[in-house]
């Protein structure tokens, strides 16, 4: 099975080359790499056009910053692999774990796989306590409406059979993508699996972007996409 890796990117000039190298060194070769630059202003676009574009299958440039959900929408539409996985453009998630993520799909057991930072015994950097509390609250709230028992709804690592993700209309432009896509795959009665992954979280000084406003938006998205479609 062919794997497509969609990398949403905004102002990641310091890590993007390392992420591309890590993807290319992952056990799931060959794979299709699609980078979506979401209006970067820190030199990422120049790095892409001058160096990285020749190393990957496709680079999509948004003229202005629209958000992670918008970047993923563009990347998913361009994917041609049998399986599509999301890889952030930082170093929080390890492409060496792609095989863990896609194994349930390859074995014909799953349509969607979530990578949980709270399952299993893999390394997990200790960072923000209140982020963990918020994550668990949002995951539990989402589970109450979807009636599925995820442990990490907000995880970046999500893998989909391509026909599943390309059949879904994604409306959210920012981090509301996570509760939106969770609600929509649950409504489709997809076979959803969860696997434990490692997590090398970063601080705001190191470039973390999600904030408290996104938490309130996530609550809105959980209600909107579960109750109103």
C-alpha positions as CSV (number, residue, x, y, z in Angstrom):
1,X,0.0,0.0,0.0
2,X,1.2,3.5,-0.9
3,X,1.4,6.0,2.0
4,X,0.8,9.8,1.5
5,X,2.3,12.0,4.2
6,X,0.6,15.5,4.5
7,X,2.8,18.1,6.3
8,X,1.0,21.3,7.2
9,X,3.6,24.0,7.8
10,X,3.6,27.5,9.2
11,X,6.8,29.3,10.2
12,X,8.9,26.1,10.7
13,X,12.2,27.1,9.1
14,X,14.1,25.7,12.0
15,X,12.7,22.1,11.9
16,X,11.2,21.5,8.4
17,X,14.3,20.0,6.8
18,X,14.8,17.7,9.8
19,X,11.2,16.5,9.5
20,X,11.5,15.8,5.8
21,X,14.7,13.9,6.4
22,X,13.0,11.9,9.2
23,X,10.0,11.0,6.9
24,X,12.4,9.9,4.1
25,X,14.2,7.7,6.7
26,X,11.0,6.1,8.0
27,X,10.4,2.4,7.3
28,X,7.4,3.1,5.1
29,X,9.3,3.9,1.9
30,X,8.6,4.9,-0.8
31,X,5.9,7.3,0.4
32,X,4.4,10.4,-1.1
33,X,5.3,13.7,0.7
34,X,3.1,16.7,0.4
35,X,4.0,19.9,2.2
36,X,1.4,22.7,2.5
37,X,3.0,26.0,3.4
38,X,0.3,28.1,5.1
39,X,1.6,31.6,4.4
40,X,4.9,31.3,6.3
41,X,6.8,34.6,6.9
42,X,10.0,33.4,8.6
43,X,12.0,32.1,5.6
44,X,10.1,28.7,5.4
45,X,8.8,29.5,1.9
46,X,12.3,30.3,0.6
47,X,13.7,27.1,2.2
48,X,11.0,25.2,0.5
49,X,11.4,26.7,-3.0
50,X,15.2,26.7,-2.9
51,X,15.9,23.3,-1.3
52,X,13.1,21.1,0.0
53,X,10.7,21.2,-3.0
54,X,13.1,19.0,-5.0
55,X,13.2,16.4,-2.2
56,X,9.4,15.9,-1.9
57,X,6.5,15.1,-4.3
58,X,4.6,18.3,-4.0
59,X,4.6,21.7,-2.2
60,X,1.4,23.7,-2.0
61,X,1.7,27.4,-1.1
62,X,-1.1,29.3,0.5
63,X,-0.8,33.0,-0.2
64,X,-1.8,33.9,3.4
65,X,-2.1,32.0,6.7
66,X,-5.4,30.3,7.0
67,X,-4.8,27.7,9.7
68,X,-3.9,24.0,10.1
69,X,-7.3,22.7,9.0
70,X,-7.1,24.7,5.8
71,X,-3.6,23.4,5.1
72,X,-4.8,19.8,5.7
73,X,-7.8,20.3,3.4
74,X,-5.4,21.2,0.6
75,X,-3.0,18.4,1.3
76,X,-5.7,15.7,1.6
77,X,-7.2,16.8,-1.8
78,X,-3.7,16.3,-3.4
79,X,-3.0,12.9,-1.9
80,X,-2.8,9.8,-4.1
81,X,-1.8,7.1,-1.7
82,X,-3.9,4.3,-0.3
83,X,-3.4,5.6,3.2
84,X,-3.0,9.3,4.3
85,X,-1.2,10.3,7.5
86,X,-0.7,13.8,9.1
87,X,2.8,14.8,10.1
88,X,3.3,18.1,11.8
89,X,6.3,20.2,10.6
90,X,8.0,20.2,14.0
91,X,9.7,17.5,15.9
92,X,7.0,16.4,18.3
93,X,6.1,13.2,16.5
94,X,8.4,10.6,15.1
95,X,8.0,9.2,11.5
96,X,9.7,6.0,12.6
97,X,6.3,5.2,14.1
98,X,4.4,5.3,10.8
99,X,4.3,1.5,10.8
100,X,2.5,1.5,14.1
101,X,-0.1,3.9,12.7
102,X,-0.9,2.2,9.5
103,X,-0.7,-1.5,10.6
104,X,-4.4,-1.7,11.5
105,X,-5.3,-0.3,8.1
106,X,-2.9,-2.5,6.2
107,X,-4.3,-5.6,8.0
108,X,-7.9,-4.6,6.9
109,X,-9.1,-4.0,10.5
110,X,-9.3,-0.2,10.5
111,X,-10.4,2.8,8.4
112,X,-9.0,5.4,10.7
113,X,-6.2,5.2,13.3
114,X,-5.5,7.8,16.0
115,X,-2.0,7.9,17.6
116,X,-2.5,8.3,21.4
117,X,0.1,10.1,23.5
118,X,-1.5,8.7,26.6
119,X,-1.4,5.0,25.7
120,X,1.5,2.5,26.0
121,X,5.0,2.9,27.4
122,X,6.7,5.0,24.8
123,X,8.6,8.2,25.6
124,X,6.5,11.2,26.5
125,X,8.1,14.6,27.2
126,X,6.8,16.2,30.3
127,X,5.6,19.7,29.4
128,X,2.4,21.6,30.3
129,X,0.1,20.2,33.0
130,X,-2.9,22.4,32.0
131,X,-2.6,21.3,28.3
132,X,-3.0,17.7,29.5
133,X,-6.0,18.6,31.6
134,X,-7.6,20.5,28.7
135,X,-6.8,17.7,26.3
136,X,-8.4,15.1,28.5
137,X,-11.5,17.3,29.1
138,X,-11.9,17.8,25.3
139,X,-11.4,14.2,24.6
140,X,-13.9,13.1,27.2
141,X,-16.5,15.7,26.0
142,X,-16.0,14.5,22.4
143,X,-16.4,10.9,23.5
144,X,-19.7,11.7,25.2
145,X,-21.1,12.8,21.9
146,X,-19.4,10.4,19.5
147,X,-19.8,7.4,21.8
148,X,-16.3,6.2,21.0
149,X,-13.6,5.8,23.7
150,X,-10.6,7.6,22.5
151,X,-7.9,8.7,24.9
152,X,-6.3,11.4,22.7
153,X,-8.7,13.2,20.3
154,X,-6.4,16.2,19.9
155,X,-3.4,14.1,18.6
156,X,-1.7,15.2,15.4
157,X,-1.1,11.6,14.3
158,X,-4.1,10.4,12.5
159,X,-4.1,8.0,9.6
160,X,-7.0,7.4,7.1
161,X,-7.8,5.3,4.2
162,X,-7.7,7.8,1.4
163,X,-11.2,7.3,0.2
164,X,-12.5,8.1,3.7
165,X,-10.6,11.4,4.2
166,X,-11.3,12.6,0.7
167,X,-15.0,11.9,1.1
168,X,-15.3,14.3,4.1
169,X,-15.8,18.0,3.7
170,X,-13.5,19.8,6.2
171,X,-14.9,23.1,7.3
172,X,-12.6,24.2,10.1
173,X,-9.6,26.2,9.2
174,X,-7.6,26.1,12.4
175,X,-7.2,23.5,15.2
176,X,-10.9,22.8,15.2
177,X,-10.0,20.2,12.6
178,X,-9.4,17.7,15.3
179,X,-12.9,17.5,16.9
180,X,-14.5,18.1,13.5
181,X,-12.8,15.1,11.9
182,X,-13.4,12.9,15.0
183,X,-17.1,13.7,14.9
184,X,-17.4,13.0,11.2
185,X,-15.5,9.7,11.1
186,X,-17.6,8.5,14.0
187,X,-20.8,9.5,12.2
188,X,-19.6,7.5,9.2
189,X,-19.3,4.4,11.4
190,X,-15.7,4.1,10.5
191,X,-13.6,1.3,12.1
192,X,-11.5,3.5,14.4
193,X,-8.3,2.2,16.1
194,X,-6.0,3.8,18.6
195,X,-2.3,3.0,19.0
196,X,0.2,4.3,21.6
197,X,2.9,6.7,20.2
198,X,5.8,8.6,21.7
199,X,5.6,12.4,22.0
200,X,8.4,15.0,22.1
201,X,6.4,18.0,23.0
202,X,7.8,21.5,22.6
203,X,7.3,24.7,24.5
204,X,5.9,28.0,23.2
205,X,9.5,29.4,23.1
206,X,10.3,26.4,20.8
207,X,7.4,27.3,18.5
208,X,4.2,25.7,19.9
209,X,1.2,27.5,18.4
210,X,-2.0,26.1,19.9
211,X,-3.6,28.4,22.6
212,X,-6.5,28.7,25.0
213,X,-8.7,30.2,22.4
214,X,-8.4,27.0,20.4
215,X,-9.7,25.1,23.4
216,X,-12.9,27.1,23.4
217,X,-13.2,26.7,19.7
218,X,-12.8,22.9,20.2
219,X,-15.8,22.9,22.5
220,X,-17.8,24.7,19.9
221,X,-16.7,22.3,17.2
222,X,-17.6,19.2,19.4
223,X,-21.1,20.6,19.8
224,X,-21.5,21.8,16.2
225,X,-20.3,18.7,14.3
226,X,-21.9,16.2,16.6
227,X,-25.3,17.8,17.1
228,X,-25.8,19.6,13.8
229,X,-23.6,17.8,11.2
